[in-house]
Amino acid sequence: MSDTDATTETDHTLRTPIVAVLGHVDHGKTSLLDRIRGSAVTAGESGAITQHIGATAVPLSVISEIAGELVDPTDFDLPGLLFIDTPGHHSFSTLRSRGGALADIAILVVDVNDGFQPQTLEAIDILKRTQTPFIVAANKIDTVPGWNPNENMPVQATMDAQSDRVQSDLNQKLYEIIGELSDNGFSADMYWRVQNFQANIGVVPVSAETGEGVPDLLTVMMGLSQRYMKEEMEIDASGPGVGTVLEVKDTQGFGTTLDAIIYDGTIRADDTIVVGGLQGPIVTDVRALLRPRPLEEIRTEKQFEQVDEVAAADGVKIAAPELDNAMAGAPIRVIRNRNRAEVIAEVEEELAEIEVTTQEEGVVVKADTLGSLEALSSTLAEEEIPIMRAEVGAVAPRDIRVADTANEPTHRAILAFSVDVLDDARALAEQEDVELFENDVIYQLIEEYDDHVTGIKEAQQEQILDNITRPAKFRVLPDHTFRQSDPAVVGIEVLSGELRRNVNVVKWEGGDPKRVGRLKSLQDEGEDIDAARTGERLAASIDGPTVGRQIEEGDDLWVEIPEKHAKILEQELKEDISVDEREALSMYLEKHRNRDPFWGK
């Protein structure tokens, strides 16, 4: 072996697998991560756990301490696990490494009492799309009635220590979760029964509250990573760093900084980097690499300490000029000894992979990260809601102006997912009558928008209905002529439909409708009324006819419906009118179509 081979050999190291924790709100994602950190502290390893930027590194020594006899550290050569704190599971789909999700593996947290909820399904959808292997943490086992907790114990041992009734209650809840996974296309079982984790999802019962099952969770994650991902964890430790932006934020003393995860190579304090931005790649020089100070030093004035170099996989805060337009979810690449144009082209290519289809007419969408933008857009596409503009970042006045150009009232809307709305934008939206929808749960955001659209459509239908002639048939009552003409005032009975004032009246003679006059007013016991329904008897004044000539007592008369109105009523508003109006309409149409089959079609 030549010397050069030897050096290349030593540069290849195994990086820490990156773990994402996903799940429905309130199912215990955060408390589970806190428990893992807490268990490490309890295990007397507080110094070994490092809180990185946007991530928590749990080294193998800590895992084997927590997992006890479940783990033999000599079985593993991966250095531990790096948990990323994804603010929401949509940012997870953004956090991509080349061609896939940034996380190598995921934990889907499901509350045993609640089972699958809308966000659980959203998370599963993302895991499927990104083909990320995952295990299910069935959390809150300690809430099963009658449960006796055994702090930090492996789950099979603590389950065996419970009463038969508690065991059977818990098993029932666990099998419901396994059933829900099956409904979503995943074969699953309790993790200790799973032979092949690539073919089956392992379910690990845990309690973030008592630590029960946490040893198993860490053991399974470690085992899975070691068994199926070792090759992917091989990196060139000295090569130029590659990473993903978690968040873009202002940091006192440093201006705009990037919280990032580096998943390959290294980044150094003197590197030039290319970062994906709103207007394309940004090329800039690193000013400082920052990390949180160790827990025991956190009281010092400065929150961060500067480091010279960060190797994968790790979280770091990058301070550099011109980062204002950088985007959460975008790629970061170190140029170092590589061709600058090539690196820029690679970043451009990665940004281009994130496609959102926009149309001439539609809503405006704003989201906090590229991944949430992509996830929101694909959900909107499934719901057949068109998008006119989709961007990452806060809602600004220019977004309101774009929404203001929409032709459809339903499209004068902005769907803002997990982003701020600038004050002047909010004021402008109110002024221009542009609807703002804000939520950090995608399905709720879309539900709110759907309700708004339904409201608009119902109002439009009502407006159309108000301006449309409604069908009705009525009879002139015998011995109820109060005045013969100018206007004729007669007693009537409404036979079907709804009779309103100010409508033309026709009488059918020999198969043809003949207009006899205009119904001007309706009176019930001397009171003027606007409308009368089937079965009601009242007085009507009709301009035009004379009783005994154009109309007779006992005649059946109809409201004259213009052909255009009849067509709208039959084709668009049939569901919006009452049963008796429908009946009057179909009789009226039938009479017309006897002489002209295409009338009102």
Secondary structure, 3 states (H helix, E strand, C coil): CCHHHHHHHHHEEECCCEEEEEECCCCCHHHHHHHHHHHHHHCCCCCCCEEECCEEEEEHHHHHHHHHHHCCHHHCCCCEEEEECCCCHHHHHHCEECCEECCCEEEEEEECCCCCCHHHHHHHHHHHHHCCCEEEEEECHHHCCCCCCCCCCCHHHHHHCCCHHHHHHHHHHHHHHHHHHHHCCCCEEEHHHCCCCCCCEEEEECCCCCCCCHHHHHHHHHHHHHHHHCCCCEEECCCECEEEEEEEEEECCCEEEEEEEEEECEEECCCEEEEEECCEEEEEECCEEEEECCHHHCCCCCCEEEECEEECCEEEEEECCCCCCECCCCEEEECCCCCHHHHHHHHHHHHHCCCCCCCCCCEEEEECCHHHHHHHHHHHHHCCCCEEEEEECCECHHHHHHHHCCCCHHHCEEEEECCCECHHHHHHHHHHCCEEEEECCHHHHHHHHHHHHHHHHHHHHHHHHHCCCCCEEEEEEEEEEEECCCCEEEEEEEEEEEEECCEEEEEEECCEEEEEEEEEEEEECCEEECEEECCCEEEEEEECCCECCCECCCCEEEECCCHHHHHHHHHCCHHHCCHHHHHHHHHHHHHHHHHCCCCCC
